Every structure is written in structure tokens, then in C-alpha cells.
Amino acid sequence: MLKKVCMVVQDPMVKGGIAAVVNGYRGSQLEKDYKIIYVESYKDGGKLAKLIKGICGYIHFGKVLLIDNPDIVHIHSSFGPSFYRKMPFIYMASWAKKPIINHIHGADFDEFYVNASDKKKRQIKRVYNKCSVLIALSEEWKERLSQIVPDSQITIIENYSILHEDVLEQRFKRKCNNTVLFLGELGKRKGCYDIPAVVREVKKEIPDVKFVLAGAGSEADEKAIKQLVDENGVTENVVFPGWVRGNEKDRLLREADMFFLPSYNEGMPMSVLDAMGYGLPVVSTNVGGIPKIVHDGRNGICCDTGDVKKFSEGIIKILRKDGFREKCSEESYKIVCDGYSLQGHIKALERIYEKIMRKI
């Protein structure tokens, strides 16, 4: 009989990295090796829709604990509001004496913990120490989380990429069309307020460059970013297709020449790993786990946050320097192929499950 794992997750259609990670588990080897019981606790939408989804998640989780009696509870969480939404799950699992894995996808640690009040810090420590294991997305995040729980309680499992070998072959056959792709939340944390100035600088060298900003943000952020695009005189060079999934996302990744993520705070971004699985060169920042997958001068350019000049120079170099784009493309694919496959990610996850179950 398969061991049971109750996984607390988001609705599959939620925008963001957590849902992207979990969606890869569905139908994978993980579901063949363990009976995975998904409890959905969050969805996009209005406050009422989110509240109803959360309440239904708590009720469903209670039933799972009482009736299915899982061997492990695996919770996917972040910082901010996500921490408070997941607290009841952690307390309920603790009361039921279930081992808890807290898979932490958070990004802004300073706001969440370092700059928090002493009262909030005590609360965070109390909650996190009820977990058997915290999963961090990078060595940097393990170091940060070790301020809250003992180092021995934290395990690193990096995110993964889906490989598209056929795209790599096609990419070398077609002409560069000067398309730069961004995927993700349109907001300050992802560095989107820097992008219009970058487009302006790149346009001076490559007049027909096209930046595709595929994502969504708050109404205020989207309005501000579009206004900056207009103020920088690059409206004709920027496209906003909105949040993309499925075939549309696949099409954009296939048609792009490179990927750009000027983020200020990250764990191990799925968007970059997705892009590398399509053999895209990357220009990004040296935060979180990004330097582990974006190797400066090898598969792209890794910059300091907010460095518009270096972003621009890196993008121009990839699009214009003979042979460099192709070299970076091959290296991006090789990096994820060697160390960031879904199969390797699942094996690492299963090792944690097995270690915990040996202690039960």
C-alpha cells in the first residue's frame, strides 16, 4: 500500500511560481510512488472568493486528517499573508501529531522577519519550529531561514525545469528577431519599473527590439509601468499580452530570443528555469538562487539589482554579438539538463519523505 502525503497547495490556475511547481507534480512519478492528497487553500480572485476557498481548504484538511490519516503533511507556503493562511494547517497537523514539511517559496525575508517586531518574530519561530523540515530553494535561503530554526531542520531542494530539446534545434535555424521575454508578476519586486529605461537604452542600438512583458500585477503597478513605457518613448517596442499559460506561454518561449528578469528578490524563480528549458539566454540579477543557474558570461548576464546600464549592455550583447546568443542558449539548456530536471527534483523530495517515514 502506498504511503499517503497530504499536500496543501494553491488552485492550479493561480498565477505564480508555487502553482507552477506543484502543477509539475500532477501526473508525475511522485503520484505513482505515493498517494498524494491535494488540499487547495488559495485561489486568485476577490476577497470573498479567497475567503471561501480558504475556509473550504481548512474543512477539507480536517477531513483528510481524520479519515485519510496521511503519513506526512507537505505544505507549500510563502511569506506575508501566505504565512498566516498556512498557520491553521500547521497547528492542525501538529495537533494530529503528523510530521510537517514546510516548502517555503517566499521572497522578501527582510520584510517578513528581519524587520518584524519582536512579537511577530516569536510567532514565526513558534510556527516554523512545529515543522519537521523546512525546504529552502537555495543555499542563500537556507542561511536566512537558519535565523528562525536550527540549520539541521532545513533542506535545500531547488526548483526544476521542463526540457524542450526540439526547441533548441529550431532556435539555431531561425534568424534572431530581437525579442526579449519577461514572464511573471508586473511589479516593483520583479524589477518591472526598471524595464522601460532598459528598453530605451537597448532601442538606441537595436531600433526594432521588442520586449514582451507577459504577466499581471496590481492595477496601480500595471498603470505605472505602462506610463513609464510611454514616458521613455518606447511604446512601440513593448507588448503586454497579460498573464499567459499553456499554448500561449509555450509559443512566447519558443519565439523569444532571450529572457529578462530584473528582479530585486527571489528564491529560485520558475520563470528563469522555464526559459532555460527552452534554451533561452538569460539576463537577470544576482539575488536568491539566480546566480546558481545564470552564470555570468556563460549562459547570460548576471547583474546587480537596478543596474539599467548593465542590463542594457547584456541584452545588446546577447542579441548582437556573433555566436554569443547561440553559446548562451546551449549552456542554458545544459545547466538545467544536468542539474534541474523534474525527475531529480522529485527524487530529492522523495528522499525527504523516506527519511521522515523511517522515524515514524
Sequence and secondary structure as in RCSB ss.txt:
>XXXX:A:sequence
MLKKVCMVVQDPMVKGGIAAVVNGYRGSQLEKDYKIIYVESYKDGGKLAKLIKGICGYIHFGKVLLIDNPDIVHI
HSSFGPSFYRKMPFIYMASWAKKPIINHIHGADFDEFYVNASDKKKRQIKRVYNKCSVLIALSEEWKERLSQIVP
DSQITIIENYSILHEDVLEQRFKRKCNNTVLFLGELGKRKGCYDIPAVVREVKKEIPDVKFVLAGAGSEADEKAI
KQLVDENGVTENVVFPGWVRGNEKDRLLREADMFFLPSYNEGMPMSVLDAMGYGLPVVSTNVGGIPKIVHDGRNG
ICCDTGDVKKFSEGIIKILRKDGFREKCSEESYKIVCDGYSLQGHIKALERIYEKIMRKI
>XXXX:A:secstr
   EEEEEE  TT SSHHHHHHHTTTTSHHHHHSEEEEEE   SS HHHHHHHHHHHHHHHHHIIIII  SEEEE
EE STHHHHHHHHHHHHHHHTT  EEEEE    HIIIIITS HHHHHHHHHHHTT SEEEESSHHHHHHHTTTS 
GGGEEE    B   HHHHHHHHHS    EEEEEEE STTTTTTTHHHHHHHHHHH TT EEEEEEE  HHHHHHH
HHHHHHTT GGGEE   S  HHHHHHHHHH SEEEE  SS SS HHHHHHHHTT  EEEESSTTHHHHS BTTTE
EEE TT HHHHHHHHHHHHHSTTHHHHHHHHHHHHHHHH BHHHHHHHHHHHHHHHHHH 
